[in-house]
Each structure stands twice: as structure tokens, then as C-alpha cells.
Amino acid sequence: MKAFLIGACIAAAASASVAQTIYEPVRFQYGTEDRKFYYAGNDPIVFRRGAYYGPRTVDNESLRVYSDRFPDINAARQGFTIDDARNEANMRFWREHAQTR
């Protein structure tokens, strides 16, 4: 009887764990706390630019948002916000995954 109860508990726990789906948010925020930047694309040049600019550089901008729409500048200068970068990252994610279905 004891073995049956243990087996039933293991089966119940295993069936519950198989049905779980975990969704992670789309990543668009990079860097450290003092060198944080936001980018929705995947251009390595933008990642290098975002990683090197910080509070001690000539750039000295508090908000740094990059976009593929404005490839050579900080898009925050054009009015791009953190929410715009988040929306752009989500659109890119769904566009890429809609093609695989």
C-alpha cells in the first residue's frame, strides 16, 4: 500500500510538471546599471556602441535607445522611448516566430 501511494504521488507530480509552459519576456535591455541601453535588433555594431558609451564618455546621455530605423544615432534623440524599443522587440519576435509555424 505504501509503495502504491508513493507511486501515485510521483505520477501526479510528473504529470503536473510536463504541462507547464514558461514564457520569458523578449529581451531589449542590455548593459549594466551605469551603462544601460535599449535595443530591439540584433546588429553587433549597435551592441558594441551601446556597451562602450557610458556616463564617463563624451556622449553622456542618460537615455540610450537604439533602433534599426535610426542605425547610426541614439534614437532617443528622435523621440524614441523605452516603450518603443520594447514594442519593436516584441514585433520582431512575433514576426520571426510567425514564419516558423
C-alpha positions in Angstrom: 0.0 0.0 0.0 2.8 2.4 0.9 4.6 1.8 -2.5 1.3 2.4 -4.3 0.9 5.8 -2.6 4.4 6.8 -3.3 4.0 5.8 -7.0 0.7 7.7 -7.2 2.4 10.9 -5.8 5.3 10.6 -8.2 2.9 10.1 -11.1 0.8 13.1 -10.1 3.8 15.4 -9.7 5.3 14.2 -13.0 2.1 14.9 -15.0 1.8 18.4 -13.5 5.3 19.3 -14.4 5.0 18.2 -18.0 2.1 20.5 -18.7 3.9 23.7 -17.7 4.9 26.3 -20.3 7.2 29.1 -19.2 7.3 32.3 -21.2 10.2 34.7 -20.9 9.9 38.3 -21.9 11.6 39.4 -25.1 15.0 40.9 -24.2 15.6 44.5 -25.2 17.5 45.9 -22.2 21.3 45.4 -22.1 24.3 46.6 -20.2 25.0 47.3 -16.6 23.2 49.7 -14.3 25.5 52.6 -15.2 25.8 51.7 -18.9 22.2 50.6 -19.6 20.9 50.8 -23.2 17.8 49.6 -25.0 17.8 47.9 -28.4 15.4 45.7 -30.3 17.5 44.5 -33.2 20.5 42.2 -33.5 23.2 44.3 -35.2 26.6 43.6 -33.5 27.8 47.2 -34.2 24.9 48.6 -32.2 25.7 46.3 -29.3 29.4 47.5 -29.3 28.3 51.1 -29.5 25.8 50.6 -26.6 28.4 48.8 -24.4 31.1 51.4 -24.8 29.0 54.5 -24.2 28.6 55.3 -20.6 28.4 58.2 -18.1 32.2 58.9 -18.5 32.2 59.3 -22.2 31.6 62.4 -24.4 28.2 61.1 -25.3 27.0 61.5 -21.6 23.3 60.9 -22.5 21.2 59.5 -19.7 18.8 57.6 -22.0 20.2 55.5 -24.8 17.7 53.8 -27.1 18.8 52.2 -30.4 16.7 51.2 -33.3 17.2 49.7 -36.8 15.2 52.6 -38.1 17.9 55.0 -37.0 21.1 52.9 -37.4 23.8 55.4 -36.7 22.4 57.5 -33.8 20.8 57.3 -30.4 17.1 57.0 -31.3 16.2 58.8 -28.1 17.3 62.0 -29.8 14.5 61.4 -32.3 11.9 60.9 -29.6 12.2 57.1 -29.3 11.4 55.8 -25.8 12.0 52.6 -23.8 8.4 51.6 -24.7 9.1 52.0 -28.4 12.2 49.7 -28.0 10.1 47.1 -26.1 7.3 47.2 -28.8 9.9 46.9 -31.6 11.5 43.9 -29.9 8.1 42.2 -29.5 7.1 42.9 -33.1 10.4 41.4 -34.3 9.9 38.3 -32.1 6.4 37.6 -33.3 7.4 38.2 -37.0 10.2 35.7 -36.7 8.1 33.1 -34.9 5.1 33.5 -37.1 7.1 32.4 -40.1 8.1 29.1 -38.4 4.5 27.9 -37.9 
